[in-house]
Amino acid sequence: MTLKCNTQRAGLLDYFGFLRDRYNSIPIILLRTTLQLFFSQVSILLVVPLKKGYY
């Protein structure tokens, strides 16, 4: 019985540690998504004129 309680508590602690790690990496995730959006916009701006034959 106590073993089960201990494993559950350890799992809860792992979960909170996971949440804390995710919270710390939120700025990195935001930065990465903004960079991805920015580069996708830039690639669209570069590819569309090429497809229309401006160059």
SVG drawing of the C-alpha trace seen along z (x, -y; Angstrom):
<svg xmlns="http://www.w3.org/2000/svg" viewBox="-2 -41 17 43">
<polyline fill="none" stroke="black" stroke-width="0.4" points="0.0,0.0 2.7,-2.5 4.7,-1.5 1.8,-2.4 1.4,-5.8 5.1,-6.5 5.1,-5.7 2.1,-7.9 3.7,-10.7 6.9,-10.3 4.8,-10.4 3.2,-13.6 6.5,-15.1 7.8,-14.1 4.7,-15.7 5.3,-19.0 9.0,-18.9 7.8,-18.3 5.4,-21.3 8.2,-23.4 10.6,-22.4 7.9,-23.2 7.2,-26.6 10.9,-27.4 11.1,-26.4 8.0,-28.4 10.1,-31.5 12.3,-29.2 9.2,-27.6 7.7,-31.0 10.9,-32.2 11.1,-29.0 7.5,-29.4 8.0,-33.1 11.1,-32.3 9.3,-29.5 6.4,-31.8 8.8,-34.6 10.8,-32.2 7.6,-30.8 6.4,-34.3 9.8,-35.2 9.8,-32.0 6.2,-32.8 7.3,-36.3 10.3,-34.9 8.4,-32.1 5.3,-33.8 7.1,-36.4 9.1,-33.5 6.0,-31.6 4.3,-34.6 7.4,-35.2 8.6,-38.6 12.2,-37.5"/>
</svg>
